[in-house]
Amino acid sequence: MKIIAAQTKAEMNGKAADIFAKHISAKPDSVLGLATGETPRELYRSLIDRYEAGELDFSRITTFNLDEYVGLAPEHDQSYHYYMHDALFDQVNLAPERCHLPNGMAPDLDAECRAYEEQIEAAGGIDLQLLGIGVNGHIAFNEPGTPFDSTTHQVQLTPSTIEVNSQYFATPEEMPTTALTMGMKTIFEARRIVLVASGAQKADILRAAFFGPVTPEVPASILQQHNDVTLVVDEAAGTYI
């Protein structure tokens, strides 16, 4: 594992964007695993700036997102489809047919999960995966206790996840209670992983995940066994590493 420390969240995102920019430049037909949230948005903005400066070309890039809510149409402003188009896809020259997210509106969700795995395999697997981490060690929507051998699957969101994410909806009742997510095995099979974390609230879980026992109760701990993980943190998150 490699640790890159930054003083601020902005510097952290810049350093993580550097990794992605160098990777895209070196392998223009890369398959990228992408995440959503406040932190990735800043990273994506940095990549857009480099694209607009003529430094990056996304035309041959393929993307697969980690997850999507069940029951939200792609045009819903809290769907991850909407987020990704707003935060990145529509701002660079990514080919629409190369941008993949699970379909939370699929009539057969189990079949959708299997199809998503098949799409990743057909693309040759994920070259570089972006991750965040929850305060309980979850990655994507894989909550504590998720088996390490899980593939893309439907998950019942925990009360704590619903409470945190419901702030983005007009009313708590609009917050979905289920989602589709890449599983732990799918994420672990990415050839290279970059995990970004900021804020003092992430310090304890980072120490547990990367320097404690490897256990499904701390899903991110499996990354200790991956041969190419880079952890990019700001000063507050890296306090106890």
C-alpha positions as CSV (number, residue, x, y, z in Angstrom):
1,M,0.0,0.0,0.0
2,K,1.1,3.5,-0.8
3,I,0.0,6.5,1.2
4,I,-0.1,10.0,-0.2
5,A,-0.6,12.7,2.3
6,A,-2.0,16.2,1.6
7,Q,-2.6,19.1,3.9
8,T,-6.0,20.1,2.6
9,K,-9.0,18.4,0.9
10,A,-8.3,20.4,-2.3
11,E,-4.7,19.2,-2.4
12,M,-5.8,15.7,-1.7
13,N,-8.2,15.8,-4.7
14,G,-5.5,17.3,-6.9
15,K,-3.0,14.5,-6.0
16,A,-5.7,11.8,-6.7
17,A,-6.5,13.5,-10.0
18,D,-2.8,13.4,-10.9
19,I,-2.9,9.6,-10.6
20,F,-6.0,9.3,-12.8
21,A,-4.6,11.8,-15.4
22,K,-1.3,10.0,-15.6
23,H,-3.1,6.6,-15.9
24,I,-5.4,7.9,-18.7
25,S,-2.5,9.4,-20.6
26,A,-0.5,6.2,-20.3
27,K,-3.4,3.9,-21.2
28,P,-6.0,5.9,-23.3
29,D,-8.3,2.9,-23.5
30,S,-8.5,2.3,-19.8
31,V,-11.5,0.9,-17.9
32,L,-12.1,3.1,-14.9
33,G,-14.2,2.3,-11.9
34,L,-15.9,5.5,-10.6
35,A,-17.5,6.6,-7.4
36,T,-20.0,9.3,-6.4
37,G,-20.2,11.8,-3.6
38,E,-18.8,15.2,-2.6
39,T,-15.2,14.3,-2.7
40,P,-15.2,12.6,-6.2
41,R,-16.9,15.7,-7.6
42,E,-13.9,17.8,-6.8
43,L,-11.6,15.2,-8.3
44,Y,-13.8,15.1,-11.5
45,R,-13.6,18.9,-11.7
46,S,-9.9,18.7,-11.8
47,L,-10.0,16.1,-14.6
48,I,-12.4,18.3,-16.5
49,D,-10.0,21.2,-16.2
50,R,-7.2,19.1,-17.6
51,Y,-9.5,18.0,-20.5
52,E,-10.4,21.6,-21.3
53,A,-6.8,22.5,-21.3
54,G,-6.2,19.8,-23.9
55,E,-4.2,17.6,-21.6
56,L,-6.6,14.6,-21.5
57,D,-8.6,12.6,-24.0
58,F,-11.5,10.4,-22.8
59,S,-12.7,9.2,-26.1
60,R,-11.5,5.6,-25.7
61,I,-12.1,5.4,-21.9
62,T,-14.7,3.0,-20.5
63,T,-16.3,3.6,-17.1
64,F,-18.2,1.5,-14.6
65,N,-19.8,3.0,-11.5
66,L,-19.9,1.4,-8.1
67,D,-23.6,1.6,-7.4
68,E,-27.1,3.0,-8.0
69,Y,-30.3,3.4,-6.0
70,V,-33.1,1.0,-6.8
71,G,-36.3,2.8,-8.0
72,L,-34.8,6.1,-9.1
73,A,-35.1,7.0,-12.8
74,P,-31.8,8.1,-14.4
75,E,-33.2,11.6,-14.8
76,H,-33.9,11.9,-11.0
77,D,-31.5,14.5,-9.6
78,Q,-30.4,12.2,-6.8
79,S,-29.7,9.2,-9.0
80,Y,-26.1,8.4,-9.6
81,H,-26.8,8.4,-13.4
82,Y,-27.7,12.1,-13.0
83,Y,-24.7,12.8,-10.8
84,M,-22.2,11.3,-13.1
85,H,-23.5,13.1,-16.2
86,D,-23.5,16.3,-14.3
87,A,-20.1,15.8,-12.6
88,L,-18.1,14.3,-15.5
89,F,-19.7,12.5,-18.4
90,D,-21.3,15.5,-20.1
91,Q,-18.2,17.7,-19.5
92,V,-15.7,15.6,-21.4
93,N,-15.5,13.6,-24.6
94,L,-16.6,10.2,-23.1
95,A,-18.6,8.1,-25.5
96,P,-22.1,7.5,-24.0
97,E,-22.0,3.9,-24.9
98,R,-18.8,3.4,-22.8
99,C,-20.4,4.8,-19.6
100,H,-22.0,2.1,-17.4
101,L,-24.0,2.2,-14.2
102,P,-26.3,-0.4,-12.7
103,N,-29.9,0.1,-13.7
104,G,-31.9,0.6,-10.6
105,M,-35.1,0.5,-12.6
106,A,-34.5,-2.9,-14.2
107,P,-37.6,-5.2,-14.0
108,D,-35.3,-8.1,-12.9
109,L,-32.7,-6.8,-10.5
110,D,-30.9,-10.1,-10.1
111,A,-30.5,-10.4,-13.9
112,E,-29.3,-6.8,-14.0
113,C,-26.6,-7.6,-11.4
114,R,-25.4,-10.6,-13.4
115,A,-25.4,-8.5,-16.6
116,Y,-23.3,-5.8,-15.0
117,E,-20.7,-8.4,-14.0
118,E,-20.7,-9.7,-17.6
119,Q,-20.2,-6.2,-18.9
120,I,-17.2,-5.6,-16.7
121,E,-15.7,-8.9,-17.7
122,A,-16.3,-8.2,-21.4
123,A,-14.5,-4.9,-21.0
124,G,-11.5,-6.7,-19.7
125,G,-11.9,-5.8,-16.1
126,I,-11.3,-2.6,-14.3
127,D,-7.9,-1.0,-14.6
128,L,-8.2,1.7,-12.0
129,Q,-10.9,1.9,-9.4
130,L,-11.8,5.0,-7.3
131,L,-13.1,4.4,-3.8
132,G,-14.2,6.4,-0.8
133,I,-14.8,4.9,2.7
134,G,-17.6,5.2,5.2
135,V,-17.1,5.8,8.9
136,N,-18.0,2.1,9.5
137,G,-15.5,0.9,6.8
138,H,-18.0,0.3,4.0
139,I,-17.0,0.8,0.4
140,A,-19.6,1.3,-2.3
141,F,-22.8,0.1,-0.5
142,N,-21.1,-2.9,1.0
143,E,-21.9,-2.6,4.7
144,P,-20.1,-4.4,7.5
145,G,-20.7,-8.2,7.2
146,T,-20.7,-8.2,3.4
147,P,-18.9,-11.4,2.3
148,F,-15.6,-10.7,0.6
149,D,-16.6,-13.0,-2.3
150,S,-19.7,-11.0,-3.2
151,T,-20.2,-9.7,-6.7
152,T,-22.7,-7.1,-8.0
153,H,-25.8,-7.5,-5.9
154,Q,-28.9,-5.8,-4.4
155,V,-28.5,-4.5,-0.9
156,Q,-30.8,-3.3,1.8
157,L,-29.4,0.0,3.0
158,T,-28.7,0.3,6.7
159,P,-30.5,2.9,8.8
160,S,-27.3,4.8,9.3
161,T,-26.7,5.0,5.5
162,I,-30.3,6.1,4.9
163,E,-30.0,8.7,7.6
164,V,-26.8,10.2,6.1
165,N,-28.0,10.1,2.5
166,S,-31.5,11.3,3.1
167,Q,-30.2,14.8,3.6
168,Y,-29.9,15.1,-0.2
169,F,-33.6,14.3,-0.8
170,A,-36.5,16.8,-0.4
171,T,-38.0,14.6,2.3
172,P,-36.6,11.6,4.2
173,E,-39.4,9.4,2.7
174,E,-38.0,9.9,-0.8
175,M,-34.8,8.3,0.1
176,P,-34.5,4.8,-1.4
177,T,-34.0,1.9,1.0
178,T,-32.3,-0.5,-1.5
179,A,-29.5,-0.2,-4.0
180,L,-27.4,-2.1,-6.5
181,T,-23.7,-2.2,-5.8
182,M,-20.5,-3.8,-7.0
183,G,-19.6,-6.5,-4.5
184,M,-16.3,-6.8,-2.6
185,K,-14.9,-9.4,-5.0
186,T,-15.7,-7.2,-8.0
187,I,-14.0,-4.2,-6.4
188,F,-11.0,-6.2,-5.3
189,E,-10.4,-7.6,-8.8
190,A,-9.6,-4.1,-10.1
191,R,-5.9,-4.0,-11.1
192,R,-5.2,-0.7,-9.3
193,I,-7.2,1.0,-6.5
194,V,-7.1,4.6,-5.3
195,L,-9.0,5.4,-2.1
196,V,-9.6,9.0,-1.1
197,A,-10.6,10.1,2.4
198,S,-10.8,13.5,4.1
199,G,-11.8,14.8,7.5
200,A,-11.1,13.9,11.1
201,Q,-14.2,11.7,11.1
202,K,-12.4,9.2,8.8
203,A,-9.2,8.9,10.8
204,D,-10.2,6.1,13.2
205,I,-11.8,3.9,10.4
206,L,-8.7,4.3,8.2
207,R,-6.5,3.0,10.9
208,A,-8.9,0.1,11.5
209,A,-9.2,-0.7,7.8
210,F,-5.6,-0.5,6.9
211,F,-3.7,-1.5,10.1
212,G,-6.3,-3.7,11.9
213,P,-7.4,-7.2,11.2
214,V,-8.8,-8.2,7.8
215,T,-12.5,-8.9,8.5
216,P,-15.8,-8.5,6.7
217,E,-16.9,-6.4,9.7
218,V,-14.6,-3.7,8.2
219,P,-15.2,-4.2,4.5
220,A,-12.4,-1.9,3.4
221,S,-9.9,-4.1,5.3
222,I,-9.7,-6.5,2.5
223,L,-7.7,-3.9,0.6
224,Q,-4.7,-4.8,2.8
225,Q,-4.4,-7.9,0.6
226,H,-4.5,-6.0,-2.7
227,N,-1.2,-5.6,-4.5
228,D,-1.7,-2.1,-5.8
229,V,-3.6,0.3,-3.5
230,T,-2.9,4.0,-3.0
231,L,-4.5,5.8,-0.1
232,V,-4.8,9.6,-0.6
233,V,-5.7,11.5,2.5
234,D,-5.8,15.0,3.9
235,E,-4.1,16.0,7.1
236,A,-7.2,15.5,9.3
237,A,-8.0,12.0,8.0
238,G,-4.4,10.9,8.1
239,T,-3.9,11.8,11.8
240,Y,-3.7,8.3,13.1
241,I,-2.2,6.5,10.1
